[in-house]
Amino acid sequence: MKILVVGSGGREHALAWKLKQSSRADRIFCAPGNAGTAEVGENVMIPANDLPALAHFAKENQIGLTVIGPDDPLAAGIADLFEAEGLRVFGPARSAARLESSKIFAKELMRKNKIPTARGAAFSKREAAFAFVEESRFPLVIKADGLALGKGVIIAQDAAEARVAIDSMLTKRRFGDAGTRLLIEECLAGSECSLHALVDGKNYRMLATARDHKRAFDGDTGPNTGGMGAFSPANNFGTELRAQFDREVMRPLLNGLNEDGVIFRGLLFPGLMVTGDGPRVLEFNCRFGDPETQVILPRLKSDLLELLEATIDGTLDRRVIEWDERAAVTVVLASGGYPDKYDIGKPIHGLELSASAKDVHVFHAGTRKKNGTVITAGGRVLAVTALGESVATARARAYEAVSQIDFEGCHYRRDIALGAVAAKVVGH
């Protein structure tokens, strides 16, 4: 089978790498891909948001399955287009992808179906938002309604910070059309957990749990990013919480979507806050997470292609997913200045040495080749993942591999999974 992976980040490199391991995978194409995907497949210079060109390529090259990585094409309806053209595609339809493309839509759906989430209110006018802030307790979480590359969330510690955040979204259009409406929520106390579920419309199968590190700097300080590292399994999500999550989140969500005539087929990625009162949904994503994919897929022993096809065909209830019991830790190497202004085009050294280490995988994100040399081409450049018998072992291996890599301005957090080393891992 010929497979097309749409996207250019670390998530897409990990997906292409894992799909290539299937006995049924003949050729892997990545559009547009990066320097890493070029090592496991063939890059196609079509942007991820050029839906007609992607569909044309898939038809012309008899692609058996297209896997959508980023959120933007899903929100734009790429799955609908491919299905209308008779093409097999993994990813939810546009109506289902609204769970991610509109935080307000997701919040209203959660309220309607009594899914536990933070209290909040939606606004499109600055003055109304300001008035709400004056009557609220702090801290507050202010979210752009639409897609903002994982950066549309601001935690305001007081009214002054909240007003600046609101003004930057609604007046100064910091996030463009994504910020024409915003959501203001209470700030939940607890620990975050990333969950991934393959959903075939009625059935679902959970993937391994993970925990992401969003802040740019050590000690969870600095601005939010797309993710600076992760570890799996999560150390805050055990059997009891899993049962509660099924009962209070997944089942009500799928029932609510079906009642509204929305069939979700694809990957559902609820971001959770585990509070003293149980799990609370922070947001829904409708695609594999990044960098969670890079830490989860190396632990997957089952054939990913078979699982994606079962999701499309509605036969997930017949599937059992096997996992490597070892832990995994991913450390993201970013360009200096990320998530704000940064330079690109810096040569990357040490990739071969790092990738040759035992139980280590180097997934490319913002990279490309120039005159035979791999150079930086984005904010998040690489994700270095290592496996180990414990989180501590995996973490040590990951940072040893990271130490072999160098490029001008290279920045990474030095505390990824540090809090989990002394804690007992309870999840899977």
C-alpha positions in Angstrom: 0.0 0.0 0.0 1.1 3.5 -0.7 0.6 5.9 2.2 0.6 9.7 2.3 1.3 11.5 5.6 0.3 15.2 5.5 2.4 17.6 7.6 6.0 18.6 8.3 6.6 18.2 12.0 7.9 15.8 14.5 4.5 14.2 14.8 4.5 13.4 11.1 8.0 12.0 11.1 7.0 9.7 14.0 3.8 8.6 12.1 5.8 7.9 8.9 8.4 6.0 10.8 5.9 3.8 12.5 3.7 3.3 9.4 6.8 2.2 7.5 7.1 -0.8 9.9 3.9 -2.3 8.7 4.3 -5.3 6.4 1.6 -3.8 4.1 3.4 -0.4 3.7 5.1 -0.3 0.2 5.9 3.4 -0.2 5.6 6.4 2.2 5.1 9.9 1.0 5.1 13.0 3.2 3.7 16.4 2.2 5.6 18.5 2.6 7.7 16.6 5.1 11.2 17.5 6.5 14.7 16.2 6.5 13.7 13.3 8.8 10.7 12.1 6.8 13.0 12.1 3.7 14.9 9.3 5.4 11.8 7.0 5.8 9.9 8.0 2.7 9.6 10.5 -0.2 8.9 14.2 0.4 6.3 15.8 -1.8 6.5 19.6 -2.0 2.8 20.3 -1.5 1.9 22.5 1.5 -0.4 20.8 4.1 -3.1 23.5 3.5 -3.2 23.0 -0.3 -6.2 20.6 -0.1 -6.9 20.3 -3.9 -3.3 19.6 -4.7 -3.1 16.9 -2.0 -6.2 15.2 -3.3 -4.9 15.4 -6.8 -1.6 13.8 -5.8 -3.4 11.0 -3.9 -5.5 10.2 -6.9 -2.7 10.4 -9.4 -0.4 8.2 -7.3 -3.1 5.7 -6.2 -2.5 6.4 -2.5 -4.2 3.7 -0.4 -4.3 5.7 2.8 -3.7 9.4 3.6 -3.0 10.2 7.3 -3.6 13.9 8.3 -1.2 15.2 10.9 -1.9 18.9 11.6 -5.2 20.5 12.8 -5.6 23.2 10.1 -6.3 20.8 7.1 -8.8 18.9 9.3 -10.6 22.2 10.2 -10.6 23.1 6.6 -12.4 19.9 5.6 -9.6 17.8 4.0 -11.3 14.5 5.2 -14.5 15.6 3.6 -12.8 16.4 0.3 -10.9 13.1 0.2 -13.9 11.1 0.9 -15.9 12.9 -1.8 -13.1 12.0 -4.2 -13.3 8.3 -3.2 -10.0 8.5 -1.3 -9.3 6.7 1.9 -8.3 9.1 4.7 -7.6 9.0 8.4 -8.9 12.0 10.2 -12.3 13.4 11.3 -14.7 15.3 9.1 -14.9 19.1 9.4 -18.0 18.9 11.5 -16.3 16.6 14.0 -13.0 18.6 13.9 -14.9 21.6 15.3 -14.1 20.1 18.7 -10.6 21.4 18.2 -11.1 24.3 15.8 -13.6 26.0 18.1 -13.0 25.9 21.9 -16.4 27.6 22.4 -18.2 24.8 20.4 -16.4 22.2 22.5 -17.3 24.0 25.7 -21.0 24.2 24.8 -21.0 20.5 23.9 -19.4 19.6 27.2 -22.0 21.7 29.1 -24.8 20.1 27.2 -23.6 16.6 27.9 -22.5 17.3 31.5 -18.8 16.5 30.8 -16.6 17.9 33.6 -14.7 21.0 32.6 -13.7 24.4 33.9 -16.4 27.1 34.4 -16.1 29.8 31.8 -17.8 32.2 29.4 -17.4 33.2 25.7 -16.9 36.8 24.5 -16.5 38.6 21.2 -16.6 42.2 22.6 -13.7 43.6 24.6 -15.9 45.6 27.0 -18.0 42.6 28.0 -14.9 40.5 28.6 -13.4 43.3 30.7 -16.6 43.4 32.8 -16.4 39.7 33.4 -12.8 39.9 34.5 -13.7 42.5 37.1 -16.1 40.1 38.8 -13.8 37.1 38.6 -11.3 35.4 40.8 -7.7 34.9 39.7 -5.8 33.4 38.0 -7.9 33.2 34.9 -7.3 31.3 31.7 -7.9 33.2 28.4 -8.2 31.2 25.3 -8.5 32.1 21.6 -11.5 30.3 20.2 -9.7 29.0 17.1 -6.5 27.3 16.1 -3.4 29.2 17.2 -0.5 26.6 16.9 -0.8 25.6 20.5 -0.1 29.2 21.7 -3.5 30.7 22.0 -3.8 30.2 25.8 -2.7 32.9 28.3 -2.9 32.5 32.1 -3.6 35.9 33.7 -2.6 36.4 37.3 -4.6 39.6 37.8 -7.0 41.9 36.1 -4.3 44.0 34.4 -2.8 40.9 32.8 -6.3 39.7 31.8 -7.1 43.0 30.1 -3.8 43.0 28.2 -4.5 39.5 27.0 -8.1 40.3 25.9 -7.0 43.4 24.1 -4.3 41.6 22.3 -6.7 39.0 21.0 -9.9 41.0 20.3 -8.4 44.4 19.3 -4.9 43.8 18.2 -5.7 40.5 16.6 -2.6 38.7 18.0 -4.0 35.4 16.8 -5.7 36.6 13.7 -9.1 35.1 13.0 -8.5 32.5 15.7 -8.9 35.3 18.3 -12.1 37.0 17.1 -13.8 35.2 19.9 -12.3 34.1 23.2 -13.1 31.9 26.1 -12.4 33.0 29.7 -12.2 30.2 32.2 -11.4 29.5 35.8 -7.8 28.2 36.3 -8.0 24.6 37.5 -5.5 23.3 40.0 -4.0 19.9 39.4 -1.7 18.0 37.0 -2.2 17.7 33.3 -2.4 14.5 31.3 -2.5 13.9 27.6 -4.8 11.0 26.4 -5.1 9.7 22.9 -8.0 7.5 21.7 -8.7 6.0 18.3 -12.4 6.5 17.7 -14.4 4.7 14.9 -17.7 6.5 15.5 -19.0 4.2 18.2 -16.1 2.3 19.7 -12.7 3.6 20.9 -9.4 2.3 22.0 -7.1 4.2 24.3 -3.5 4.6 23.4 -0.7 5.0 26.0 -0.9 7.9 28.3 1.6 10.8 28.3 2.4 14.0 30.0 3.5 17.1 28.1 5.6 20.1 29.2 4.2 23.2 27.6 6.2 26.1 29.1 9.3 27.2 27.4 11.7 27.1 30.4 12.7 24.9 33.3 10.4 24.9 36.3 7.3 25.4 34.0 8.1 29.0 33.5 8.0 31.2 30.5 5.4 31.4 27.7 3.3 28.4 26.5 4.8 26.6 23.5 3.6 23.7 21.3 5.3 21.4 23.7 9.0 21.1 25.0 9.0 17.5 25.9 6.9 14.6 27.2 7.0 11.3 29.0 5.0 8.1 28.8 3.2 6.5 30.7 1.7 9.4 32.7 2.3 9.1 36.4 -1.1 10.6 37.4 -3.6 8.5 35.6 -4.4 5.0 37.0 -7.2 2.4 36.6 -9.7 4.3 38.7 -9.3 7.5 36.8 -9.5 5.6 33.5 -12.9 4.2 34.5 -14.1 7.7 35.5 -12.8 9.1 32.2 -14.7 6.5 30.2 -17.9 7.1 32.3 -17.8 10.9 32.5 -16.0 12.0 29.4 -15.8 9.6 26.5 -19.2 7.9 26.6 -21.1 11.2 27.1 -19.0 12.9 24.4 -19.6 10.2 21.7 -23.3 9.9 22.6 -23.7 13.6 22.4 -21.9 13.9 19.0 -24.0 11.0 17.6 -27.2 12.6 18.9 -26.3 15.8 17.0 -25.6 13.7 13.8 -21.8 14.1 14.1 -19.8 10.9 13.5 -16.2 11.1 14.8 -13.7 8.8 13.1 -10.1 9.5 13.8 -7.8 10.4 16.7 -9.4 12.2 19.7 -6.9 13.8 22.0 -8.5 15.2 25.2 -6.2 17.3 27.3 -7.1 16.7 30.9 -6.4 18.4 34.2 -6.4 15.8 37.0 -7.9 17.7 40.0 -8.8 16.6 43.5 -12.4 16.2 42.3 -11.4 14.0 39.3 -10.5 14.6 35.7 -11.6 17.9 34.0 -11.3 18.4 30.2 -9.2 21.4 29.3 -9.7 21.0 25.5 -10.2 18.5 22.7 -7.7 18.0 19.9 -8.7 16.0 16.8 -5.3 14.7 15.7 -2.2 13.1 17.2 -0.4 15.4 19.7 3.0 16.8 19.2 5.3 15.9 21.0 3.1 13.2 22.5 3.2 11.2 19.3 7.0 11.0 19.4 6.9 9.6 23.0 3.9 7.2 22.5 4.6 5.5 19.1 8.0 4.1 20.1 6.1 2.2 22.8 3.5 0.8 20.3 4.1 -2.8 19.4 0.9 -3.3 17.3 0.8 -2.4 13.6 -0.3 1.2 13.4 -1.6 0.9 9.8 -3.9 -1.9 10.9 -5.2 0.2 13.8 -5.8 3.3 11.6 -7.7 1.1 9.0 -9.8 -0.4 11.8 -10.7 3.1 12.9 -11.9 4.0 9.4 -13.8 0.7 9.0 -15.6 0.9 12.4 -14.0 -2.4 13.6 -11.9 -1.1 16.6 -13.9 -3.4 18.9 -12.1 -6.3 17.4 -8.6 -4.9 18.1 -6.3 -5.3 21.1 -3.4 -2.9 21.2 0.0 -4.2 22.5 2.5 -1.9 24.2 6.1 -2.0 25.2 6.0 -1.9 29.0 9.1 0.3 29.1 8.9 4.1 29.7 9.7 6.7 27.1 10.9 10.3 27.4 11.1 12.9 24.7 13.1 16.1 24.9 12.4 18.8 22.3 15.3 20.9 20.9 14.1 24.3 19.9 15.6 27.4 18.1 16.8 30.1 20.4 13.9 32.6 21.0 11.1 30.1 20.4 8.1 30.5 20.8 8.7 34.1 19.9 11.1 35.4 17.2 13.9 33.0 16.2 16.4 32.4 13.4 16.6 29.5 11.0 19.1 28.0 8.6 21.5 26.9 11.3 23.5 23.7 10.5 22.8 20.8 12.9 25.7 18.7 14.1 25.7 15.3 15.8 22.6 13.7 14.4 24.2 10.5 13.3 25.9 10.0 16.6 22.7 10.6 18.6 20.5 8.4 16.4 22.9 5.5 16.7 22.5 5.3 20.5 20.6 2.3 21.9 16.8 2.7 22.3 17.0 6.3 21.0 14.9 7.8 18.2 15.5 11.3 16.8 12.4 12.7 15.2 12.8 15.8 13.0 10.4 18.7 13.2 11.7 22.1 11.9 14.5 20.8 9.6 15.4 20.7 5.9 18.4 19.8 3.9 20.6 22.3 2.1 23.6 21.2 0.1 23.6 17.8 1.9 23.5 19.4 5.4 20.5 19.3 7.7 19.7 22.8 8.9 17.1 24.3 11.2 13.8 25.4 9.6 11.4 26.0 12.4 10.8 26.8 16.1 10.8 23.3 17.4 13.7 21.5 15.5 14.0 18.0 16.9 12.4 15.6 19.4 14.8 13.1 20.9 13.0 10.1 22.4 14.6 7.3 24.4 13.1 4.1 25.9 14.1 2.6 29.3 13.1 0.2 32.0 12.1 3.2 34.1 11.4 6.9 33.5 14.7 7.7 35.1 16.6 5.4 32.7 14.7 6.7 29.6 15.3 10.2 30.8 19.1 9.7 31.2 19.3 8.1 27.7 17.4 10.9 26.1 19.6 13.6 27.6 22.7 11.7 26.8 21.6 11.7 23.2 20.6 15.4 23.3 24.1 16.2 24.5 25.5 14.9 21.2 23.5 17.3 19.1 24.4 21.0 18.6 23.2 23.9 16.5 23.6 27.7 17.0 21.0 28.9 19.5 19.9 25.4 20.5 17.5 25.6 23.5 15.9 22.8 25.5 14.5 22.2 28.9 16.6 20.3 31.3 13.8 19.1 33.6 11.6 17.0 31.3 10.1 14.1 33.3 12.2 15.2 36.3 9.1 15.2 38.5 8.2 11.7 37.5 11.6 10.2 38.3 10.8 10.1 42.0 7.1 9.4 41.6 5.5 6.1 41.0 4.1 5.6 37.5 0.5 4.5 37.7 -0.7 4.7 34.1 -0.2 2.7 30.9 
